[in-house]
Amino acid sequence: MKTKNLLSNAWRPFGWVLIIIVILMHLWGVFMGEQYPLNFGIEIPLPFNFGGFDLSENHFIIQGKLHLQALEIISLLMIAGLMIVGFSRLKIEDERVAQIRLESLQWGIYANYLILALCILLVYGGAFFMIMTYAMFTPLLIFLLRFYWLLLIAPAIEANRERNLA
C-alpha cells in the first residue's frame, strides 16, 4: 500500500531513543527539583525584531533572540520523538494498519479532550497550568498506546484466548 505523509521506517528507532532520553531527563528534573543533569540553554538569533503585546506582567515581546531553557528543549524533543514514532511507516503497512492508525488518532483526540474537560471542571490554580502543559503530549501518547496495543498486544491476547477455548 502506498502511504502518504509518513516518515521512513528507519526513523522509528531514533524517535524511541528521543522519547526514552526525554522521559529520563524529565523524571530526573521532577525528582531533583528542576535541577536537570545538563542545565543548558540556547540563544537563537532571529532575523527580525517584533515588539508585541505588553500586558503589565505578561509580556509577549520577541527581541530578535529566542531563549530556550532546558524545559523548553525537553518539551520540543518529546514532541519530536512522539511525532516520529507515531508517524513512521511500519515494515508492513497495509489497509489494516492504516485503519488502526486512523482510529487510534481519533481515540487520542477524544480522550484528550474528555480529560481536559474534566480537568477544567475539577482542577484550579497552578495544578491546572501543569495539566495544560501535559495536555500537549496526551493526544500523541494515547494515540501511540492504543495503536501499539491494537497492533501488537491485542492479537496475541486474542490468539491465546482462542487456544484456551479449543
C-alpha positions as CSV (number, residue, x, y, z in Angstrom):
1,M,0.0,0.0,0.0
2,K,1.3,3.4,-0.9
3,T,1.3,5.6,2.2
4,K,1.4,9.3,2.0
5,N,2.9,11.7,4.6
6,L,4.6,9.1,6.7
7,L,8.3,9.0,7.6
8,S,10.5,6.2,6.6
9,N,10.6,3.2,8.9
10,A,14.3,3.9,9.6
11,W,13.3,7.0,11.7
12,R,11.3,4.9,14.2
13,P,14.3,3.8,16.4
14,F,15.6,7.4,16.6
15,G,12.1,8.5,17.8
16,W,12.1,5.9,20.5
17,V,15.6,6.9,21.7
18,L,14.4,10.6,21.9
19,I,11.4,9.6,23.9
20,I,13.4,7.5,26.4
21,I,16.0,10.2,26.8
22,V,13.3,12.9,27.4
23,I,11.4,10.8,29.9
24,L,14.6,10.1,31.8
25,M,15.6,13.7,31.8
26,H,12.1,14.8,32.9
27,L,12.0,12.2,35.7
28,W,15.4,13.5,36.8
29,G,14.1,17.1,36.8
30,V,11.0,16.1,38.8
31,F,12.8,14.2,41.5
32,M,15.7,16.6,41.7
33,G,13.6,19.8,41.8
34,E,14.1,21.0,38.2
35,Q,17.9,20.5,38.5
36,Y,18.4,18.8,35.2
37,P,21.6,16.8,34.7
38,L,22.6,19.1,31.9
39,N,21.5,22.6,32.9
40,F,21.6,24.2,29.5
41,G,20.0,26.9,27.4
42,I,20.2,28.0,23.8
43,E,20.0,31.5,22.4
44,I,19.0,31.6,18.7
45,P,19.2,34.9,16.8
46,L,16.1,35.6,14.8
47,P,16.1,37.6,11.5
48,F,13.5,40.0,12.8
49,N,12.5,42.1,15.8
50,F,9.0,42.2,17.0
51,G,7.8,44.3,19.8
52,G,4.4,42.9,20.6
53,F,1.9,42.9,23.4
54,D,2.9,44.1,26.9
55,L,0.1,43.4,29.3
56,S,1.6,44.5,32.7
57,E,3.5,41.5,33.9
58,N,2.6,39.2,31.0
59,H,5.0,40.0,28.1
60,F,4.8,38.9,24.6
61,I,7.8,40.5,23.0
62,I,10.3,39.0,20.7
63,Q,13.5,40.9,20.8
64,G,15.4,39.3,17.9
65,K,16.6,36.4,20.1
66,L,14.9,33.2,21.0
67,H,15.9,31.9,24.5
68,L,15.3,28.2,25.1
69,Q,15.9,26.7,28.5
70,A,16.2,23.0,29.4
71,L,12.4,22.5,30.0
72,E,11.5,24.0,26.6
73,I,14.2,21.9,24.8
74,I,13.0,18.8,26.6
75,S,9.4,19.5,25.6
76,L,10.3,20.1,21.9
77,L,12.3,16.8,21.9
78,M,9.4,15.0,23.4
79,I,7.0,16.3,20.7
80,A,9.6,15.4,18.0
81,G,10.1,11.9,19.4
82,L,6.3,11.2,19.7
83,M,5.7,12.5,16.2
84,I,8.5,10.5,14.7
85,V,7.3,7.2,16.4
86,G,3.7,7.9,15.7
87,F,4.0,8.8,12.0
88,S,6.7,6.5,10.8
89,R,5.8,3.6,8.5
90,L,5.8,0.1,9.8
91,K,7.7,-2.6,7.9
92,I,4.3,-3.9,6.7
93,E,2.0,-1.0,6.1
94,D,-1.4,-2.2,4.8
95,E,-5.0,-1.1,5.0
96,R,-5.5,-2.7,8.4
97,V,-2.5,-0.7,9.9
98,A,-3.8,2.5,8.2
99,Q,-7.3,1.9,9.7
100,I,-5.8,1.2,13.2
101,R,-3.6,4.3,12.9
102,L,-6.6,6.5,12.0
103,E,-8.9,5.1,14.7
104,S,-6.1,5.4,17.3
105,L,-5.5,9.0,16.4
106,Q,-9.3,9.7,16.7
107,W,-9.3,8.0,20.1
108,G,-6.3,10.1,21.2
109,I,-8.1,13.3,20.4
110,Y,-11.4,12.2,22.0
111,A,-9.7,11.0,25.2
112,N,-7.5,14.2,25.4
113,Y,-10.5,16.5,25.2
114,L,-12.5,14.4,27.7
115,I,-9.7,14.5,30.2
116,L,-9.2,18.2,29.5
117,A,-12.9,18.9,30.1
118,L,-12.8,17.1,33.4
119,C,-9.7,19.0,34.4
120,I,-11.4,22.3,33.5
121,L,-14.2,21.4,35.9
122,L,-12.2,19.9,38.7
123,V,-8.7,21.4,38.9
124,Y,-7.7,25.0,39.7
125,G,-4.6,27.2,40.1
126,G,-1.1,26.0,39.5
127,A,-2.1,22.4,39.1
128,F,-4.3,23.4,36.1
129,F,-1.3,25.0,34.5
130,M,0.7,21.8,34.9
131,I,-2.2,19.8,33.4
132,M,-2.4,22.1,30.4
133,T,1.4,21.6,29.9
134,Y,0.9,17.8,29.9
135,A,-2.1,18.2,27.6
136,M,0.3,19.0,24.8
137,F,1.6,15.4,24.9
138,T,-1.5,13.4,25.8
139,P,-3.1,13.1,22.3
140,L,0.1,11.6,20.9
141,L,0.7,9.4,23.9
142,I,-2.8,8.0,23.9
143,F,-2.6,7.5,20.1
144,L,0.7,5.6,20.4
145,L,-0.6,3.5,23.4
146,R,-3.7,2.4,21.6
147,F,-2.0,2.0,18.2
148,Y,0.6,-0.4,19.6
149,W,-2.0,-2.1,21.8
150,L,-4.2,-2.9,18.9
151,L,-1.2,-3.8,16.6
152,L,0.9,-5.9,18.9
153,I,-0.7,-6.9,22.2
154,A,-4.4,-7.4,21.4
155,P,-3.9,-10.0,18.6
156,A,-1.6,-12.0,21.0
157,I,-4.3,-11.9,23.7
158,E,-7.0,-13.0,21.2
159,A,-4.9,-15.9,19.9
160,N,-4.2,-17.1,23.4
161,R,-7.9,-16.9,24.3
162,E,-8.8,-18.9,21.2
163,R,-6.1,-21.5,22.0
164,N,-7.5,-21.9,25.5
165,L,-11.1,-22.4,24.2
166,A,-10.0,-25.1,21.8
